[in-house]
Amino acid sequence: MQFDLERLGVHESVDAVFPAAELVDHLTDLDGTVDVIRDDEIAACDAVVTLEHRDEFLECDWVHSIQSGVDRFPFDALEAADVILTNSTGIHGRSVGETVAGYLLSFSRRLHDLAANQQANRWEQPAWDEGFTLTGKTVCVIGTGTLGRGVADVLGPLGLRVIGVRRSGDPVSGFEAVYPNDELHEAIRDAEFVVATVPLTDETHTSSTPRRSTRCARTPTSSTSLAVQSPTSPR
């Protein structure tokens, strides 16, 4: 579908995540008018950038979600109205990877204990053998999509051995080995860390990954699991 973009509205719901006006400033080079809109201004727009769904969007030609997930949008109604729905998939890979690295570094270097001691005005150093370095440790990343690859891209250079789990088990760049879902127990057997970066679906919502993580390799500080679930992507 092609259409002439005369007015692009950045819906006020975007303000819940970041200032909608900031996005407008970044889109000033587009042809047509770009401005922040309220619900009563949707009808005057050809396209809308938004966080939330409004039924009035069914009268637009194009709706773009500022998030990677689009769970909140009615796929069937949009398709029936011939409305294009796009999303912002791929924008969180690096940030999630660095966040996971921060958690692992905090755990391995016992930074969380030091922070707790500081808050309690307590001078107490961890035992000499509590902290450890990440080099040579194994992390199993369940889900090798945008978030999983972002985790692998950051953790690999830190010296961790990164293995993955995905439906097919096909190789993925950045992962030393990839297992299919039905070999999850085998995948996490030698892992000190388990990171779940799977879409939020009915299947993954009830996943037993945290319980299965007890099958990980045990270290003096025990194994750790970290879940990073993202909303579902467009169909």
Buried (B, 14 or more C-beta within 10 A) or exposed (E): EEEEBEBBBBBBBBBEEEEBEEBBEEEEEEEEEBBBBEEEBBEEBBBBBBBBBBEBBBBBBBBBBBBBBBBEBBEEEBEEEEBBBEBBBBEBBBEBBBBBBEBBEBBBBBBEBBEEBEEEEEEEEBEEEEBBEBEEBBBBBBBBBBBBBBBBBBBBEBEBBBBBBBEEBEEBEBBEBBBBBEEBEEBBEEBBBBBBBBBEEEEBEEBEBEEBBEBBBEEEBEBBBBBBBBBBBEE
